[in-house]
Amino acid sequence: MVERLVGAARKAALHELHGWVQVDDRDAIRKSYHFGSFSEAWGFLSRVALLAEKLDHHPEILNIYDRVELFLSTDEVEGLSELDIRFAHAVDEFAPARDRG
């Protein structure tokens, strides 16, 4: 069962992530990724989609030309969970070097 991240566990998990920030109006995190072209951004989105299917965890996605913004939250707990943290780490592994940290 997935549980909502709270307290020290939440703080530690967020500290491990580079460039991910908390969303102001809800319990979620977000990050923007930058690319040289729309095609590069779309290729990244394809990898995100495959990861989402593999983990059965689907982010909210915003794509504007050469920028992709991902929002992560877990519906079952109405907030941030360890699943979101795992997803963020996995995406960052194949993100452009400038967005990895």
N, C-alpha and C positions, 0 to 999 in steps of 0.2 A: 504494500500500500504506500502511496506517495504521501508525504507529509510536508506541510508548509515550513519553510525555513524561517526560524526566528532566533532572536538573541545572539549569543556568541557564535553559534554555528552559521548563522546568516552573515554576520560581520566577517568571519574568517573566509567564507566562500566568496563573498564579493571582493575581498582584499586580493584574492588569487587571480582575479580577472583583470585584464588590461583593456581600458577603453570602454568598458561596459559601465553604464550609469543607470541609476534608478530613475524610473519614470515618475514625474511629479504627481500625477492625478490618479495613480493606481499602483498596485503592488506588482511591478514588472521591471525588467531591465531592458535597455536598448543599446545598440551600437551601430555606428555608420561605417561603411567600408567604401573605399574610393578606388576607381579603376581608370584606365586610360581611354576606354571607349564603352559604348553600350554593349558591344559583343562580349567584351571581357566581363562586364557586370552580369550579363546573362549566363555566361559559362559558370560563374560563381554561383548564381542562383540555381543552376541545374544541380550542382554538387550539394547545395543546401537542401534541395528537394529530395535527393536520394538519401541524405542523412535523416531528414524528417521522417521519411517512410521507414527507414531501418529502425529508428528509435520510437516510432509511432508517437511522435511529438512534433507538432506543427507550429512554427512561429508565425507571427504577423510579419508581412514583408512589404516594404515600400521601395520601389525602384524608380528613380528619376535619372534617366540617361546613364551617367557614369557613376552613380552613387546608389548603394543599397543600404537600407536601414532595416535591421531586424529587431523585433520586440519579442521578448520571451516572458511567459507566465504560464502557470499550470491551471487549467480550468477546474480540475477536480478539487483543488485546495483554494481556489480563488486568490492565488498569489504565487510567490516564488517558491520553487522546490529544488531539490537536488537534481532533478531531471533537467531543469533549466540551466543549471550550472554545468552539468555534463555536456549539454548541447552547445553552450557557449564555448567551452574549451575545445570541443570537436571542430566547430566552425573555424575557430581561430587557427587551428592547425593547417588549414588549407587556404586561409585568407592571404591577401597580398602582404608581403613583408612589412610594408609601411604601416599596416593596421594591426600587426601582431604585438608590437611592443618591444 
